[in-house]
């Protein structure tokens, strides 16, 4: 992301922030995966499905609770005058949503066809109220590229979640244990943010600043809500179409497919937003996006290709034989997981450019296309159809809309796609050989090793010199020559 910053010291801060963000996010993801593996071996799929319902509702409402206020503070030239107003609005929204979630727990659970989820949904509402306290101090650390501090705080949150959840699971609790772990995690994170920033909650309200902030935030909040809605509405459709137990399998597959997004997308986003926002000129900002695309496509493809080709041995070896049906959904979802990383970077770029309405328009179209696609896919082809429905929608609907939005701010489609063509085309023979290896009927561990070897030998190693050259150019702020008159 350093290509978007013009000064040496700023570029160094971005590089250090990106390094901490990537390393910290990967470490956090590894910890979460290990915890998930342990939970999967202690909790039955039906119980995990109950928690998945509550987690779906929590994810949507937490996204809405942020309201885009954190992004507004990160983009602001001086965040301090805005902070008390933002804190007041954020806390009011989060407490209101938490109350609504608790009161509506029973009808929400019934809508998912899982009455057992009512109590867990009410428990999860507590963590939404706590979330409101984190908006301002989190934005302060992100704005200053203090990713090391954020990693430490989130690590303590994860540790508290593990301790609380495992203690309760071993004591005989089921889905409630996971919900209490989430409450513990959010509480520790909120406390840690204030300790590290050496601040205390400050509330206030300036009507003029509130109106200015909402003008930016409301389209972004709606876009974020729709973004999580389209990643959660599939849970509702799967649960109602093929049952809550199948939802547990589907959520496990979706979590695995999100590894690229968790390891790359989340780490890059928190650095990309301030980096793109602080670009000296629109041209520098646009070139930064173009330079980032090729290395990111390569890494996302490596991970997604491996997950898709080794779906069955990966699921059964890591989570156990009873989770094997989840592999049917994982193949398509793995492809979607890699695409999500790229789309997340594009959305972050558009937000930094002030194009929140464009992001909202894409999310609206995405949701409208996803609902019928998911209903048809799940009904006709079960878990596999649900997974591939995501890929069909992003290829036919979402990608063209994002390219059009980028063109409006000066990023030409050809400049963006040309660097990504080679890593995408190189994945085709590697994918074909990986499928052949998976069909040989060897032992699952041997198949997993074989697929990993194919991806390494036929894809990662041949592309390594090309990828290193692109990454070096990005770090040194050396863009590819652009055609004369290109506005990007």
Secondary structure by P-SEA (a helix, b strand, c coil): cccccccaaaaaaaaaaaaaaaaaaaaaaaaaaaaaaaaaacccaaaaaaaaaaaaaaaaaaaaaacaaaaaaaaccccccaaaaaaaaaaaaaaaaaaaaaaaaaaaaaaaccccaaaaaaaaaaaaaaacccaaaaaaaaaacaaaaaaaaaaaaaaaaaaaaaaaaaacccaaaaaaaaaaaaaaaaaaaaaaacccbbbbbbaaaaaaaaaacaaaaaaaaaaaaaacaaaaaaaaaccaaaaaaaaaaaaaaaccccccaaaaaaaaaaaaaacccaaaaaaaaaaacaaaaaaaaaaaaaaaaaaaaaaaaacccccccaaaaaaaaaaaaaaaaaaaaaaaaaaaacaaaaaaaaaaaaaaaaaaaaaaaaacccaaaaaaaaaaaaacccaaaaaaaaaaaccccccccccaaaaaaaaaaaaaaaaaaaaccccaaaaaaaaaaaaaaaccccaaaaaaaaaaaaaacccccccccccc
